[in-house]
Amino acid sequence: MHSKILFVDDNPNILTAFQRELRRSFAVHTALGGEAGLQAVSEQGPFAVIVSDLRMPGMDGIQFLATVRDTAPDSVRIMLTGNADLQTAIKAVNEGNIFRFLTKPCDQQLLVRALSDGVRQYQLITAERELLEKTLRSSVKVLSEILQLINPEAFGRASRIAYLAKKTARAMQEPHIWEIETAAALSQIGCVILPEAALKKLYNGEELTAEESQLFSMHPFIASDLISHIPRMDRIAEIIANQAKNFDGSGVPQDDRKGKEVPLGARILRAVLDFDLLQAGGLPAGEALEKLAARPGLYDPDVLEALEMALGIALDFEEKSIGAAQLADGMILAQDVTIRDGRLLVARGYRVNRTLRERMKNFAVRPGIREPIRVLVPIKPAPDDSGK
C-alpha cells in the first residue's frame, strides 16, 4: 500500500501535476489552500507526509503547518515554495517544525527523495509511539495484577475509582482521559505497604492505629515514586502524588499550589476517593455526594458537578443475584466475592472481564466460591468505553 501524501497549494494546476507525476510511488491527495488542507487532515488523515506551499491567500503555509503540528503531530511536514529567503525558512522551521524546506521549481528526483525520507521518518515515529503505548499498557497491567494478588482490597478500590474517575473526566470533556484513568487505577499501588486488615478498617470507618495512619499517609508518595521510574509516566506520577491535595491548598503535599494549579486528575481523585469511602460506609450515592458538597475547600466544585453527571451514567444499572458461571463482561460486582473459607477473591466494584471470568471459573471448582453473587447489570448496552 502506498503511503498517503497530502499536497496543499493555491494553484490547481500544480496540484494536478503532483498527482500525475507521483501517483505510482505514493497515494497522493491534494487540497486547494490552507483551510481545505485542514479539512483534508481532519477527514482523510492520517497522512505520512504533508507538503504545503508557502504563499497562499488567507492561511499561509507557515500558519497551516503550525496548526497541523498540533492536530496531526505525527505527520511529517515539508515546505515547498518559490519564495525562499533565510528569514522565511527560519520562521517555517521554528513555527511548523518543518522536516524539509524545498524551493520551486523542485527537481522530481529531489522531491521523491524528500518524500521517501519523510515517509521513513513517519514510520519511525509511529512505530516508536506504538511500542511505547504497548510498554506503558503492559506496565500498568502488571502493576495492577501485582496489587490484585498482594492486596485485593486496595485493588478493588482502585478498580472502582478508575471507572468513576474516567466518567468524571469525560463529563468535564478532558482530552487526557487515559492519564486520569491510569492514575486512578494505580493510585493505590502504594498500599502494598499496608496490611489488608488496615484497609478493611479504613473502608469500614474504623479508626486506624498511629502506625497504620502513618503508613497510609505515605502511600501516595510511594506509588508516585514507583510510577515515576516508568518512561513517559511523569504526569501520571504527579497526579498520584497529589491525590490527597485539597482544592484550597491544604492537605499533602504541602506546597503553594491550590485551586486550578493542582492537576485536574488529582482534583478528580480527591473527590472520587472520598466518595468511595462514603459509599463503603453505607451511604447511598446521592447522600454521599451531598456530604462531599458540604465540605467547603476540599474539592473542586467543577469536579463535584462532573461527578454528579458521571453518577447519572454510572447508576444506569440494575442489581441482580447470579451464579459465578453467569458473569458477563461489563457487569460490576456489587459485593466482595469470597472463597468458601472466607478469603477475599475480588473486591466489590470490579468491572467483569474475560480475565476475571477465567480466574473465577478456576476457583469455582476448587476450593469453591460463595454464591450467589450480587452484580450491577447495565440496563442498556454500554457504549464504547475506550476513552479514545
C-alpha positions in Angstrom: 0.0 0.0 0.0 1.4 3.4 -1.0 2.0 5.9 1.8 -0.5 8.8 1.9 0.8 12.2 1.0 -1.1 15.5 1.1 -0.1 18.4 -1.1 -1.6 21.8 -0.3 -1.3 24.7 -2.8 -3.5 27.5 -4.1 -2.7 26.6 -7.7 -4.8 23.7 -9.0 -2.5 23.1 -12.0 0.4 22.4 -9.6 -1.7 20.0 -7.6 -2.7 18.2 -10.7 0.9 17.9 -11.8 1.9 16.4 -8.4 -0.9 13.8 -8.7 0.2 12.8 -12.2 3.9 12.6 -11.5 3.9 10.9 -8.1 0.8 8.6 -8.2 2.9 5.5 -9.0 5.0 6.0 -5.8 2.6 7.5 -3.3 -1.1 7.8 -2.6 -1.3 11.5 -3.4 -4.1 13.7 -2.0 -4.5 17.4 -2.7 -6.2 20.4 -1.1 -6.7 23.8 -2.6 -5.5 26.2 0.1 -4.9 26.0 3.9 -8.5 25.8 5.0 -9.2 22.9 2.6 -5.9 21.3 3.8 -7.0 21.3 7.4 -10.3 19.8 6.4 -8.4 17.0 4.5 -6.2 16.3 7.5 -9.3 16.0 9.7 -11.4 13.9 7.3 -8.9 11.9 5.2 -5.9 11.6 7.5 -3.6 10.4 8.9 -1.1 11.4 6.2 2.5 10.2 6.4 3.8 13.5 4.9 2.1 16.9 4.3 3.6 19.2 1.8 2.5 22.9 1.7 3.2 25.9 -0.4 4.3 29.0 1.5 2.4 31.9 -0.2 -1.3 31.2 -0.2 -4.2 33.6 0.3 -5.9 33.6 3.7 -3.9 31.0 5.6 -0.3 30.8 4.5 1.9 27.7 4.6 3.6 28.6 7.9 0.2 29.0 9.7 -1.2 25.9 8.1 1.8 23.7 9.1 1.9 25.1 12.6 -1.8 24.2 13.0 -1.1 20.7 11.5 1.7 20.3 14.1 -1.0 20.4 16.8 -3.8 18.5 15.1 -1.6 15.8 13.4 1.7 15.8 15.2 2.9 12.5 13.8 2.7 13.7 10.2 6.0 14.8 8.7 5.8 18.4 7.4 7.6 19.8 4.3 7.5 23.3 2.9 7.7 23.8 -0.9 7.9 27.4 -2.1 9.1 29.6 -4.9 9.7 32.5 -2.5 12.6 31.3 -0.4 14.7 33.5 1.9 16.6 32.8 5.1 14.1 34.5 7.5 11.2 32.7 5.9 13.0 29.4 6.3 13.9 30.1 9.9 10.3 31.0 10.7 8.9 28.0 9.0 11.2 25.6 10.9 10.6 27.3 14.3 6.8 27.6 14.0 5.9 24.5 12.0 8.8 22.1 12.9 9.5 21.6 9.2 11.3 18.4 8.1 12.4 19.7 4.8 12.3 23.2 3.1 12.3 22.8 -0.7 12.2 25.5 -3.4 10.3 25.7 -6.6 10.8 24.5 -9.2 11.9 21.3 -7.4 13.6 18.5 -9.3 11.3 15.4 -9.3 14.0 13.1 -8.0 14.8 15.5 -5.2 11.1 15.7 -4.3 10.7 11.9 -4.4 13.8 11.5 -2.1 12.4 14.1 0.4 9.0 12.4 0.4 10.6 8.9 0.9 12.7 10.3 3.8 9.6 11.8 5.2 7.7 8.5 5.0 10.5 6.7 6.8 10.5 9.3 9.5 6.8 8.9 9.9 7.1 5.2 10.2 9.8 5.6 12.9 7.6 8.0 14.8 4.5 5.8 14.7 6.5 2.6 15.4 8.1 4.2 18.5 4.8 5.5 19.7 3.1 2.1 19.3 5.9 0.4 21.1 5.7 3.0 23.9 2.0 2.6 24.3 2.3 -1.2 24.4 5.0 -0.9 27.0 3.0 1.6 29.1 -0.2 -0.5 29.0 1.8 -3.7 29.8 3.4 -1.9 32.8 0.1 -0.7 34.1 -1.4 -4.2 33.7 1.5 -5.9 35.5 1.3 -3.4 38.4 -2.5 -3.8 38.7 -2.1 -7.6 38.7 0.5 -7.4 41.5 -1.8 -5.2 43.5 -4.6 -7.7 43.0 -2.5 -10.6 44.2 -1.0 -8.8 47.2 -3.9 -6.6 48.4 -7.3 -7.4 46.9 -8.9 -4.7 49.0 -6.7 -1.9 47.5 -7.2 -3.4 44.0 -10.9 -3.4 44.4 -10.9 0.2 45.5 -8.6 1.2 42.6 -10.9 -0.5 40.1 -13.9 1.3 41.4 -12.4 4.8 41.4 -10.7 4.2 38.0 -14.1 3.7 36.4 -15.7 6.7 38.2 -12.6 8.9 37.5 -12.9 8.2 33.8 -16.6 9.0 33.7 -15.9 12.3 35.6 -13.1 13.3 33.3 -15.3 12.6 30.3 -18.1 14.7 31.8 -15.5 17.5 32.0 -14.5 17.0 28.4 -10.9 16.4 29.5 -8.8 15.2 26.5 -6.3 13.3 28.6 -8.7 10.7 29.9 -6.3 7.8 29.7 -3.9 9.6 32.0 -6.5 10.2 34.6 -7.9 6.7 34.4 -4.5 5.2 34.7 -3.5 7.4 37.6 -6.7 6.2 39.4 -6.0 2.6 38.6 -2.5 2.9 40.1 -3.3 5.3 42.9 -3.5 2.5 45.5 -0.3 0.7 44.4 1.5 2.2 47.4 -1.0 0.4 49.7 1.2 -2.7 49.3 2.9 -1.5 52.5 -0.3 -1.7 54.4 -1.8 -4.9 55.9 -5.1 -5.7 54.2 -6.8 -5.7 57.6 -5.9 -2.0 57.9 -7.6 -1.1 54.7 -10.7 -3.0 55.7 -10.8 -0.9 58.9 -10.5 2.2 56.8 -13.3 1.2 54.4 -15.5 0.2 57.4 -15.0 3.7 59.0 -12.9 2.3 61.9 -10.1 4.2 63.4 -6.6 3.3 62.3 -3.7 2.9 64.8 -1.0 5.6 64.7 1.3 3.3 62.8 -1.4 2.4 60.3 -2.2 6.1 59.8 1.4 6.9 59.1 1.7 4.1 56.6 -1.5 5.1 54.8 -0.4 8.8 54.6 2.8 7.6 52.8 1.1 5.5 50.1 0.6 8.3 47.5 4.3 9.1 47.5 5.4 5.5 47.4 3.1 4.9 44.4 4.2 8.1 42.7 7.9 7.2 43.2 7.3 3.7 41.7 5.4 5.1 38.7 7.9 7.9 38.0 10.5 5.3 37.0 8.4 4.3 34.0 9.2 6.4 30.9 6.5 9.0 30.0 4.6 8.5 33.2 5.7 11.7 34.9 2.3 13.4 34.6 0.5 10.3 36.0 3.0 10.1 38.9 2.3 13.8 39.6 -1.5 13.1 39.7 -1.0 10.2 42.1 1.3 12.2 44.4 -1.4 14.9 44.7 -4.4 12.7 45.3 -4.7 13.9 48.9 -4.3 17.6 48.0 -7.3 19.8 48.8 -8.7 22.4 46.5 -7.9 25.2 49.0 -4.2 24.2 49.0 -4.3 22.3 52.3 -3.5 18.6 52.6 -0.5 16.9 51.1 1.9 17.5 49.6 2.4 20.8 51.5 3.3 23.3 48.8 1.9 26.6 47.5 -0.4 25.1 44.8 -4.1 25.4 45.2 -7.3 25.6 43.1 -6.7 25.0 39.4 -3.0 24.8 39.9 -3.5 21.3 41.3 -3.5 18.8 38.4 -7.1 18.1 37.3 -6.5 14.4 37.6 -5.5 14.9 41.3 -8.6 17.0 41.9 -10.8 14.3 40.4 -9.1 11.6 42.5 -9.5 13.6 45.7 -13.3 13.6 45.2 -13.9 10.1 43.9 -11.7 8.6 46.6 -13.7 10.2 49.4 -16.9 9.4 47.6 -15.9 5.7 47.5 -15.2 5.8 51.2 -18.6 7.2 52.0 -20.3 4.6 49.9 -18.2 1.9 51.6 -19.7 3.2 54.8 -23.2 2.5 53.5 -24.3 5.9 52.2 -26.3 6.0 49.0 -24.7 7.8 46.1 -26.9 10.9 46.4 -26.2 11.3 50.1 -22.5 10.7 49.7 -22.4 13.4 47.0 -24.3 15.8 49.3 -21.8 15.1 52.1 -18.9 16.0 49.8 -20.6 19.2 48.8 -20.9 20.1 52.5 -17.1 20.1 52.9 -16.0 23.5 51.6 -12.5 23.9 50.4 -11.7 20.2 50.0 -13.0 19.6 46.4 -13.1 21.4 43.1 -16.8 22.5 42.6 -16.5 21.8 38.9 -15.3 18.2 39.7 -18.2 17.6 42.0 -20.6 18.8 39.3 -19.0 16.5 36.8 -19.1 13.6 39.4 -22.8 14.1 39.7 -23.2 13.8 36.0 -20.9 10.8 36.0 -23.1 9.2 38.7 -26.1 9.6 36.5 -24.3 7.5 33.9 -22.8 5.1 36.4 -26.1 4.4 38.1 -27.8 3.2 34.9 -27.7 -0.4 36.2 -30.0 -2.9 37.8 -28.8 -5.2 40.6 -29.2 -9.0 40.3 -28.0 -12.1 42.1 -26.4 -14.6 39.8 -24.1 -17.6 39.9 -20.4 -17.3 39.0 -21.0 -19.1 35.7 -23.5 -16.3 34.6 -21.0 -13.5 34.9 -20.6 -11.5 31.7 -18.3 -8.7 30.6 -19.5 -5.2 31.6 -21.2 -6.3 34.8 -19.9 -4.7 38.0 -19.5 -6.6 41.2 -21.9 -5.2 43.8 -20.3 -7.2 46.7 -17.0 -8.7 47.6 -16.5 -12.2 46.1 -15.1 -14.5 48.7 -13.8 -18.1 48.7 -15.7 -20.6 50.9 -13.1 -20.3 53.6 -13.8 -16.6 53.8 -10.8 -15.2 52.0 -11.4 -12.3 49.6 -11.0 -13.2 46.0 -12.2 -10.0 44.3 -13.4 -6.7 45.9 -16.7 -5.1 45.0 -16.7 -2.5 42.3 -14.6 -4.6 39.9 -15.8 -4.5 36.3 -16.1 -8.0 35.0 -13.9 -9.0 32.1 -12.6 -12.2 30.5 -9.6 -12.4 32.8 -11.8 -12.3 35.9 -14.3 -14.8 34.5 -11.5 -17.3 33.8 -10.0 -16.8 37.2 -13.3 -17.3 38.9 -14.1 -20.3 36.8 -11.0 -22.0 38.3 -11.8 -21.0 41.9 -15.4 -22.2 41.5 -14.2 -25.8 41.1 -11.8 -25.8 44.0 -11.9 -24.5 46.7 -15.2 -23.0 45.7 -16.8 -19.5 45.7 -19.6 -18.3 47.8 -22.7 -17.9 45.6 -25.0 -16.2 44.6 -23.1 -13.1 43.7 -24.7 -9.6 43.5 -23.8 -7.7 40.4 -24.9 -4.5 38.7 -26.1 -5.2 35.1 -26.2 -2.4 32.5 -29.8 -1.6 31.7 -28.7 -0.6 28.1 -25.8 -2.0 26.1 -22.8 0.1 27.2 -21.4 2.4 24.5 -17.7 2.2 23.5 -15.8 2.9 26.7 -12.3 3.1 25.2 -11.9 6.8 26.0 -10.5 7.5 22.6 
